[in-house]
Amino acid sequence: MKNHITAIIIALGLIVSTVVLTQAFKNRNQADETISVTGLGSKDFVADLIVWNSSFSKKSFELKQAYAELENDRNAIKNYLLSKGLKENEVIFSSVNINKEYTYSYDDNSNLRSQQFNGYSLTQNVQIESKEVEKVENVSRQVSELINSGVELYSNAPEYYYTKLAALKLEMIAEATKDAKLRAEKIAENAGSSLGDLKKSDMGVFQIVAQNSSEEYSWGGSFNTASKNKTATITMKLVYKIN
C-alpha cells in the first residue's frame, strides 16, 4: 500500500513537472518570437566652419636676426589676411618653435666624428578659423600673392566642420528609427503577423563622408574634413516583438 501511494505521488510529480516545463517552453518560444531590423538615416549638409592652417619660417646664425625676420613675415601675413576681410580674432599665431640645426660627419663605423652648427631655424604656425567659409576659401586660393611678395608661407588645404552636428545626429537617429520600424511592419505584414512592442534598440556607427564620392566607410566611423559638401549616415537596429 505504501509503495502504491509512493508511485502515485511520483506520477503526479512527473505530470506537474511536465506541465510546468511545457508552459515554460511555450513562454520561451513566445519570447523568441521577435524581428530584428536595421534602419538608415542619411543627410546631406554643407560645412559652416572652416579651419585653415599654414606655417612660415626663417633661418639665421643669429637668433636675434631670425626673430626679427620672422616677425616681419608675421606682420606681413597678418596685414595681408586683414586686408582680405578676415577678422583679427580669426587669425591665431602659435608660439615660435626654435630649432638648432647641425651638420654631422661620421667615420666608416658610423661613429660621430664632428658636428657643425648651421644656424637657428624658427617656425611659426598661423591658423584661421571662421564661419565665413567661402571668404576663407578664396583667400587660401589667392595666397600665392603673399608668396610672390617674398613671404615663404606653407599653406595646408582647408578643413571643413559643422557646428550643429549634435542636432543633426538626433534628427538622423529619428529618421533611422522610423525607417527601421517601417521595415519591421512590412516584414510582419508579409508574414501574416503584427508588430508588437519594441524590445531593444542599438545605434550603429555615425559616418561623415564627402558627397558623391567613393570614400570608404569605416567600422570605427569616418569623419571627413576635406570636403565642404558632406553626407552623414547613421544606422539603428531595432528588435520588435511579433504578435
ROMI-355607 format. One record per residue (C-alpha): residue number from 0; residue in one letter; x, y, z. Coordinates in steps of 0.05 Angstrom, whole numbers. Layout:
BEGIN
{r NUM,A,{X,Y,Z}}
...
***
This chain:
BEGIN
{r 0,M,{0,0,0}}
{r 1,K,{56,47,19}}
{r 2,N,{92,32,-46}}
{r 3,H,{28,44,-85}}
{r 4,I,{19,113,-53}}
{r 5,T,{92,130,-67}}
{r 6,A,{83,111,-140}}
{r 7,I,{21,155,-146}}
{r 8,I,{59,214,-115}}
{r 9,I,{117,205,-163}}
{r 10,A,{69,201,-222}}
{r 11,L,{33,264,-201}}
{r 12,G,{101,298,-193}}
{r 13,L,{121,279,-263}}
{r 14,I,{54,305,-291}}
{r 15,V,{62,371,-254}}
{r 16,S,{135,377,-277}}
{r 17,T,{115,363,-349}}
{r 18,V,{61,416,-347}}
{r 19,V,{109,467,-317}}
{r 20,L,{164,452,-367}}
{r 21,T,{115,453,-425}}
{r 22,Q,{89,521,-404}}
{r 23,A,{160,547,-395}}
{r 24,F,{178,522,-464}}
{r 25,K,{117,557,-494}}
{r 26,N,{134,622,-458}}
{r 27,R,{206,616,-483}}
{r 28,N,{183,608,-554}}
{r 29,Q,{136,667,-547}}
{r 30,A,{194,708,-521}}
{r 31,D,{236,687,-581}}
{r 32,E,{182,710,-630}}
{r 33,T,{217,774,-648}}
{r 34,I,{241,810,-710}}
{r 35,S,{306,848,-717}}
{r 36,V,{313,903,-769}}
{r 37,T,{363,958,-786}}
{r 38,G,{342,1027,-809}}
{r 39,L,{383,1081,-843}}
{r 40,G,{385,1156,-832}}
{r 41,S,{421,1199,-883}}
{r 42,K,{431,1274,-891}}
{r 43,D,{468,1318,-940}}
{r 44,F,{495,1383,-910}}
{r 45,V,{545,1438,-921}}
{r 46,A,{601,1455,-872}}
{r 47,D,{592,1521,-834}}
{r 48,L,{662,1526,-804}}
{r 49,I,{729,1528,-840}}
{r 50,V,{798,1518,-809}}
{r 51,W,{859,1536,-850}}
{r 52,N,{930,1523,-824}}
{r 53,S,{995,1549,-852}}
{r 54,S,{1066,1558,-828}}
{r 55,F,{1126,1602,-843}}
{r 56,S,{1199,1600,-821}}
{r 57,K,{1265,1637,-821}}
{r 58,K,{1336,1614,-812}}
{r 59,S,{1398,1652,-788}}
{r 60,F,{1462,1642,-750}}
{r 61,E,{1440,1697,-703}}
{r 62,L,{1378,1682,-661}}
{r 63,K,{1360,1755,-655}}
{r 64,Q,{1363,1765,-730}}
{r 65,A,{1320,1703,-743}}
{r 66,Y,{1268,1730,-694}}
{r 67,A,{1267,1798,-728}}
{r 68,E,{1258,1767,-797}}
{r 69,L,{1203,1721,-772}}
{r 70,E,{1167,1780,-741}}
{r 71,N,{1169,1817,-807}}
{r 72,D,{1137,1758,-842}}
{r 73,R,{1085,1752,-786}}
{r 74,N,{1065,1825,-794}}
{r 75,A,{1062,1818,-869}}
{r 76,I,{1017,1756,-864}}
{r 77,K,{971,1788,-813}}
{r 78,N,{964,1852,-854}}
{r 79,Y,{950,1812,-917}}
{r 80,L,{896,1770,-884}}
{r 81,L,{862,1830,-853}}
{r 82,S,{864,1866,-920}}
{r 83,K,{824,1808,-949}}
{r 84,G,{768,1819,-899}}
{r 85,L,{786,1769,-845}}
{r 86,K,{774,1789,-773}}
{r 87,E,{833,1797,-726}}
{r 88,N,{804,1747,-676}}
{r 89,E,{800,1695,-731}}
{r 90,V,{876,1697,-743}}
{r 91,I,{914,1658,-690}}
{r 92,F,{990,1654,-688}}
{r 93,S,{1024,1598,-649}}
{r 94,S,{1085,1605,-606}}
{r 95,V,{1152,1604,-642}}
{r 96,N,{1188,1538,-649}}
{r 97,I,{1264,1544,-645}}
{r 98,N,{1309,1490,-673}}
{r 99,K,{1385,1489,-675}}
{r 100,E,{1410,1457,-739}}
{r 101,Y,{1475,1419,-746}}
{r 102,T,{1513,1381,-800}}
{r 103,Y,{1542,1316,-775}}
{r 104,S,{1601,1275,-802}}
{r 105,Y,{1613,1201,-787}}
{r 106,D,{1670,1152,-795}}
{r 107,D,{1666,1085,-832}}
{r 108,N,{1638,1053,-769}}
{r 109,S,{1581,1103,-764}}
{r 110,N,{1612,1136,-704}}
{r 111,L,{1602,1211,-698}}
{r 112,R,{1666,1249,-715}}
{r 113,S,{1644,1321,-714}}
{r 114,Q,{1584,1367,-717}}
{r 115,Q,{1579,1436,-747}}
{r 116,F,{1527,1488,-726}}
{r 117,N,{1486,1512,-786}}
{r 118,G,{1443,1564,-752}}
{r 119,Y,{1376,1573,-718}}
{r 120,S,{1312,1553,-753}}
{r 121,L,{1250,1588,-727}}
{r 122,T,{1180,1565,-747}}
{r 123,Q,{1111,1593,-731}}
{r 124,N,{1042,1569,-749}}
{r 125,V,{981,1611,-766}}
{r 126,Q,{910,1585,-761}}
{r 127,I,{848,1618,-789}}
{r 128,E,{782,1593,-760}}
{r 129,S,{720,1626,-788}}
{r 130,K,{646,1615,-804}}
{r 131,E,{655,1655,-868}}
{r 132,V,{673,1592,-907}}
{r 133,E,{674,1620,-978}}
{r 134,K,{715,1681,-958}}
{r 135,V,{770,1639,-927}}
{r 136,E,{768,1591,-985}}
{r 137,N,{781,1648,-1033}}
{r 138,V,{838,1675,-991}}
{r 139,S,{871,1607,-988}}
{r 140,R,{869,1603,-1064}}
{r 141,Q,{899,1673,-1071}}
{r 142,V,{956,1663,-1021}}
{r 143,S,{1006,1660,-1078}}
{r 144,E,{1002,1736,-1077}}
{r 145,L,{1034,1735,-1008}}
{r 146,I,{1086,1685,-1031}}
{r 147,N,{1104,1729,-1090}}
{r 148,S,{1116,1787,-1043}}
{r 149,G,{1173,1748,-1011}}
{r 150,V,{1138,1713,-953}}
{r 151,E,{1150,1637,-953}}
{r 152,L,{1083,1613,-928}}
{r 153,Y,{1070,1538,-930}}
{r 154,S,{995,1530,-937}}
{r 155,N,{955,1468,-919}}
{r 156,A,{888,1451,-950}}
{r 157,P,{829,1479,-911}}
{r 158,E,{789,1434,-865}}
{r 159,Y,{713,1437,-861}}
{r 160,Y,{670,1425,-799}}
{r 161,Y,{597,1431,-779}}
{r 162,T,{578,1466,-714}}
{r 163,K,{507,1437,-709}}
{r 164,L,{529,1365,-710}}
{r 165,A,{493,1345,-645}}
{r 166,A,{425,1368,-671}}
{r 167,L,{438,1336,-739}}
{r 168,K,{454,1270,-705}}
{r 169,L,{389,1270,-665}}
{r 170,E,{350,1284,-729}}
{r 171,M,{383,1226,-764}}
{r 172,I,{371,1178,-706}}
{r 173,A,{297,1194,-711}}
{r 174,E,{298,1183,-786}}
{r 175,A,{335,1116,-779}}
{r 176,T,{287,1093,-724}}
{r 177,K,{227,1110,-768}}
{r 178,D,{258,1073,-827}}
{r 179,A,{272,1011,-785}}
{r 180,K,{200,1009,-758}}
{r 181,L,{171,1014,-828}}
{r 182,R,{215,956,-849}}
{r 183,A,{193,915,-789}}
{r 184,E,{119,929,-802}}
{r 185,K,{126,907,-875}}
{r 186,I,{161,843,-857}}
{r 187,A,{110,826,-802}}
{r 188,E,{53,841,-850}}
{r 189,N,{82,796,-904}}
{r 190,A,{89,741,-851}}
{r 191,G,{16,748,-831}}
{r 192,S,{33,776,-763}}
{r 193,S,{31,844,-729}}
{r 194,L,{85,885,-696}}
{r 195,G,{87,885,-621}}
{r 196,D,{127,925,-570}}
{r 197,L,{198,949,-582}}
{r 198,K,{244,905,-541}}
{r 199,K,{313,933,-557}}
{r 200,S,{347,988,-597}}
{r 201,D,{420,998,-614}}
{r 202,M,{453,1055,-650}}
{r 203,G,{503,1039,-705}}
{r 204,V,{564,1077,-727}}
{r 205,F,{558,1151,-745}}
{r 206,Q,{594,1167,-810}}
{r 207,I,{610,1231,-848}}
{r 208,V,{638,1226,-918}}
{r 209,A,{644,1272,-978}}
{r 210,Q,{583,1279,-1021}}
{r 211,N,{581,1238,-1086}}
{r 212,S,{648,1205,-1071}}
{r 213,S,{674,1135,-1069}}
{r 214,E,{701,1146,-999}}
{r 215,E,{701,1082,-958}}
{r 216,Y,{662,1075,-894}}
{r 217,S,{698,1053,-831}}
{r 218,W,{677,1006,-776}}
{r 219,G,{701,1058,-726}}
{r 220,G,{666,1115,-762}}
{r 221,S,{691,1163,-815}}
{r 222,F,{695,1238,-805}}
{r 223,N,{712,1274,-869}}
{r 224,T,{743,1344,-861}}
{r 225,A,{770,1353,-931}}
{r 226,S,{703,1367,-966}}
{r 227,K,{655,1425,-955}}
{r 228,N,{596,1385,-980}}
{r 229,K,{585,1324,-937}}
{r 230,T,{538,1266,-927}}
{r 231,A,{524,1238,-857}}
{r 232,T,{494,1170,-844}}
{r 233,I,{474,1130,-783}}
{r 234,T,{440,1063,-772}}
{r 235,M,{392,1040,-718}}
{r 236,K,{380,966,-702}}
{r 237,L,{311,953,-671}}
{r 238,V,{283,888,-642}}
{r 239,Y,{207,882,-640}}
{r 240,K,{161,830,-611}}
{r 241,I,{116,796,-661}}
{r 242,N,{42,785,-644}}
***
